[in-house]
Amino acid sequence: MMQQEITSSLFNRLRVILVETSRPGNVGSVARAMKTMGFAELVLVNPRVEDALRHEEAVAFASGAQDILERARVVATMAEALDGINYAAAVSARLREFSPPVQGPRELALHVSAAADLRLALIFGNERFGLPNDIVERCNVLINIPANPEYSSLNLAQAAQVLLYECRMAASGGTQAVDSPVGFHGDAASQAQIEGMYAHLEEALVAIGFLDAGNPRKLMPRLRRLFARAGLETEEVNILRGIARQMMARGKDD
């Protein structure tokens, strides 16, 4: 296998992010699921238990996947957790009014596996409260796992196992891959680039009087949902920021 094929493999492009996890046993169980499916990068955002990665319960539930815990990182913000990521997938059983497009695990896995430029983050929330809306709204997709509607409750490690299994199948060719888009396909914009574009666009909309900063209502969440469906590329983000720049210049002239 060529070096380019190795680095572009989904096994090297996937990061699991756990947000404010309460139970160290769940951290260990997710690490076990990751190692079983062949994935290695784990990031914790503000875990609610001290020293979660070395907690005896985490180590016990990892059951041989201690190397995943040893390499894992703990960060304070989602910006740190998403550094280097350009495709973020929020995993939630609860649909949101202003969520990004909703996909199933298999659809996500096939799409990301076929697009070698996408660096995927699977984002899981707190066991009790799930993911807050502001994190979900900033993701490219919302992943909803099909389950019995009368009892659709999956624990954190079970949900991670389902997603990682589908990603493994897609990455290893166990499922037919989807075709890549026809024609030119630019580099996917990073989460940091997209967040910078949204901040710039919001500032421009305020400058031209289209958005009331004191009463923004739901304009920005709706715009986030619109652009999430587009799958923004770096050059497209640059174009939108150029438009925002011109809007602000016109706003000052007026």
TAVEN-V982654 format. One record per backbone hydrogen bond with DSSP energy under -0.5 kcal/mol. NH is the residue of the N-H (numbers start at 0). CO is the residue of the C=O. E is the energy in kcal/mol with one decimal. If there is no record, write none. Layout:
nh->[NH	NH]
co->[CO	CO]
e->[E	E]
This chain:
nh->[5	6	7	8	8	11	12	13	14	15	16	16	17	18	18	19	19	23	25	26	27	28	29	30	31	32	33	34	35	36	37	37	38	40	41	42	43	44	45	45	47	51	53	54	54	58	59	60	61	62	64	67	68	69	70	71	72	74	80	81	82	84	85	86	88	89	89	90	91	91	94	98	100	102	107	108	109	110	111	112	113	114	115	117	119	119	120	121	122	122	123	123	124	125	129	134	135	136	137	137	138	139	140	141	142	142	143	143	144	145	150	153	158	159	160	161	162	163	164	165	166	167	168	169	170	171	172	173	174	188	190	193	194	195	196	197	198	199	200	201	202	203	204	205	206	207	208	209	210	212	214	218	221	222	223	224	225	226	227	228	229	229	230	233	236	237	238	239	240	241	242	243	244	245	246	247	248	249	250	251	252	253]
co->[1	2	3	4	5	8	9	9	119	40	14	121	42	16	123	17	44	21	22	22	23	24	25	26	27	28	29	30	31	32	33	34	33	13	39	15	72	17	43	74	20	48	50	50	51	54	55	56	57	58	61	64	64	65	66	67	41	43	76	77	79	81	118	118	120	87	140	122	89	142	92	95	139	141	103	104	105	106	107	108	109	110	113	114	12	117	86	14	88	120	16	121	90	129	125	131	131	132	133	134	135	87	87	100	89	140	102	141	142	143	147	151	154	155	156	157	158	159	160	161	162	163	164	165	166	167	169	168	168	231	84	189	190	191	192	193	194	195	196	197	198	199	200	201	202	203	205	204	204	210	211	215	217	218	219	220	221	222	223	224	225	226	226	186	232	233	234	235	236	237	238	239	240	241	242	243	244	245	246	247	248	249]
e->[-1.8	-2.4	-1.8	-0.7	-0.7	-1.9	-1.3	-0.6	-2.5	-2.7	-0.5	-3.0	-2.5	-0.5	-2.9	-0.6	-3.5	-0.6	-0.9	-1.2	-2.2	-2.4	-2.4	-2.1	-2.1	-2.3	-2.6	-2.4	-2.4	-1.7	-0.8	-0.7	-2.8	-0.6	-0.7	-2.7	-3.0	-3.0	-0.6	-2.2	-2.6	-0.8	-1.2	-0.7	-0.5	-2.3	-2.1	-2.5	-1.7	-1.0	-0.5	-1.1	-1.1	-2.6	-1.5	-0.9	-1.8	-3.0	-1.8	-2.3	-1.1	-2.6	-1.4	-1.5	-3.0	-0.5	-2.3	-2.7	-0.6	-2.4	-0.6	-1.1	-0.6	-2.4	-2.3	-2.4	-2.6	-2.1	-2.7	-2.2	-1.7	-0.9	-0.8	-1.9	-1.9	-0.7	-2.2	-2.8	-2.9	-0.6	-2.9	-0.5	-0.5	-1.4	-2.3	-0.9	-1.9	-2.9	-0.5	-0.8	-1.8	-1.9	-1.6	-2.6	-3.9	-0.5	-2.2	-0.6	-0.5	-0.6	-1.5	-0.5	-2.4	-2.3	-2.4	-2.2	-2.1	-2.8	-2.3	-2.0	-2.2	-2.4	-2.6	-2.3	-2.6	-2.3	-0.9	-2.6	-1.0	-2.2	-2.7	-2.2	-2.6	-2.1	-2.0	-2.4	-2.2	-2.2	-3.0	-2.7	-2.0	-2.1	-2.6	-1.9	-2.0	-1.8	-1.2	-1.8	-1.8	-0.8	-1.1	-1.7	-1.8	-2.3	-2.7	-2.1	-2.1	-2.7	-2.2	-1.2	-0.5	-0.8	-0.9	-2.7	-2.2	-2.1	-2.0	-2.3	-2.3	-1.9	-2.2	-2.3	-2.2	-1.9	-2.4	-2.2	-2.0	-2.5	-2.3	-1.9	-1.9	-2.2]
